[in-house]
Amino acid sequence: MENFSLTRSELVQLTADTFIISFNEWIDFEPIQFIMIETETSIVRKPFGLGRWNGKLAIGVQIIGPGTNYIVQQSVLNAHGPCGKGFVPPEGKGAMIATPACLPMALDLHKRCSCDVFIGSLEELSIEIPFPLVVGDEAFLSLLRSLEGYDWFLVIGSDQMEKISYDALKDKAEVFVSFNEYMACGIGACRGCAKETKNGLKHLCIDGPVLRGEEVWS
């Protein structure tokens, strides 16, 4: 794990509050690993999943407070990482289901293992993306019902989206869930990333962020 600076290459707005930031620098990382980014609003750095955009290292940012707003505004960011355990895609045909903020991670995983990708959003995006987009709750539920012929799924989104997706897909194939929303200090020291599983307490910053859905919801 290293400390480094990242200089912004491109800022792309997806929705009113969601952006992609790409960087001039590149670091090696495994799928779904993340970095911790420094802000001026907190002594604790904030976690962001690593991915790519137009061939460059990138993250997705949804503005939910002063810290994420700071990250979108800056041209140079201080960070450390990569953190977390990388996701090793199983054999067979896979699909990733994600929210717009996870688009860089989706692009990276698609490039690595040629999995299908589906993006679920509450609103239309301001740009064209290379994956199917469904907008609204009903369209998302319809998508989940239609997915057949896969050997595994990876879901990244909100708590509610992840649980709904798991319930809809668990009888079709193995479902993995990336619990990015639980990540805190990045090293498991603060215990803010603790998640109860059927195999005991897991700390998602070090044991995850990806777990099998059946470990969490039996």
N, C-alpha and C positions, 0 to 999 in steps of 0.2 A: 504494500500500500504506500503510495507516494503523495506528496504535496506538489501542486502545480498550479499554474495560471492558465486560463483559457480566454482567448480573445475572440470576440464574436465575429463570425463571418456573415451570417444572414439571420434576420428576424422575420418570421412568417406568421401572420395572424390567421388562425383557423376559425375562431369564433370571437365574440365580444371579449371573452376573458381567457382564451386559450391560445398559446403561441408555441412555435417551434423555434429553438435557438440552435444554430449550427456554429461550429468553431473551426478556426484555422489549424489548431493542433489536433493530433490524434493520439489516443492511448489504446493499448490493447485491453480487451475485456471479453468476458464470456456472456452469452445471451442472458438478459434480464439482470445483470449486475448493475450497480448504481454507484454514483459519486455523491459526496457530501459537499455542498457549496456554502461558502461563507456569506453572511449578510451583515449589514450594519444594524439590523433591528433585533438581533438575538445573539447570545454568546454560543448557542448551539447551531451548528451548520445544518442545512436542510438537504434531505435525500432526493435525488432525481435519477430515474432509470436511464441507462445509456442506450443509445441507438445511433441511427445514421439518417442523414438527409442530404440528397444530391451528392453522395459519396463522401460526406464529411461527418465527423463525430457530432452528435446532436442530442438534445434533450427536449422533452415536452414540458411546458409549464402552464398550469392553470392558476390564475391569480385568485387567491383566497384571502390575502392579507398583506401587510406591509413587507414581509420577507419575500414573498413571490413577486410582488410588484417591483421591489428593488432589483431582483435578478433580471427581470425583463428590461429594466432601464439601463443596466450597466453594459459597457463595452468590454470590460475585462473582469473576470471572476476568478476568485481563489477557491481551490477545491482540493479534496484528497480522495483517493480510491484507486482502483475499483473495490467496492465492498460487496458483501453477500456471496452466496453460492450461485454459480452459473447454472442455468437450466440446460440439461442435456435432453434434447428431444428424443422420445422413444422411436423405435422402428415403426414403419408404417406411415399411412397418410394422416397428417395432422392439420388442425385449424386453430388459429388464434382469434379470439374475440376480445375486442378492446375498445376503449373510449378514445376520443380524438387526442387527448394529451399523451397517449401511449403510442401514437403513430410512429415516432422514430424507432421505438423498440420493435414494433411490428415489422417495419421495413428491414430491420437488421435480422430478425428471426427468419423472415421470408427469404432473404438472400442466403442465409446459412443452410436452411433445410427445405426450401421450396414449399413450405406449408401455405395453405390458404389463409387469408386474413379477412375478417369482417369487422367493420367499424360501426359501433352503435352510438348515436348522438341524440341529444335532445333538440338540436337545431341544425339547420343546414350549415355546411362549411363554406368558407369564403374562397376556397380554391378547389380545384379538381385533385382527387387522390387516386392512386392506382389500384384501390381495393373497393369492393362493394360497400356502400354506405347505407345504413338504415336510420331513419329519423323518427323519433317518437317511441313511446312505450309499446303500442300495439304492433308497429312494424318490427320492433326488436323481438317481441314474443313470437311473432310469425316466423322470423328468421330462425329462432331456436328450434321451433317445431319442424322446420324444413331441413335441418342439417342431418344428413344421413351419409353412411359410407365412410366414416372416419374412424381411425384407430385411437386417436387421442385429441383432446382439446386443451388449450391453455386460455384462461380467462383473466383479464386484468381490467379492473374498473373500481366502482364503489362497492361498499359492503353489500348493498341491496342488489346491485347488478350481478355480483359474483354468486350470491346465494340463489337468485332466480335462475341464473345460467346453470349452476350445478344441478339444481333440482330438475331442470328440463333436459339435461344432457347425460346424467349419471347412468342411465340405463342403455345408452347408445355406445359409449366408449369411456375410456379412462379420462377423468377430468382433473387437470392441474389448475391451481389458482395462485396467482402472484399477488400476495397481500401487501402491495406497495404502500397502501394507506396507513399501515401500522408501523412503518419504519420510523425510527426516532434518531438516536445518536449515531447509528451506523456501525457500532461495534458491540452492541448488546449490554453495555455497562449500565445504562439508565433503566433498563427493564421496561421501557415504554413500548417496546415491540413485542411484548409477551403475548402469546396466543395459546389458549388451551386446546389440546388435541387429545385424541384417544390414546396416544402414546406418551402423554404427559405434556408439560409446558414446553413450548418451543419459542425461541427468541428469533424473530424473523430477520433481524439484521445480520445474524450469523448462521442460523439454521435454514434460512430462506433467502429471498422472499417467497420462493415457490414451494408450495406443499401440495400433496395430493388432496383433492377435495374430500375424499372419504376419511382422511385423518381428522378433519375438522367437523364435518357433518356426517354422522353415521346414520 
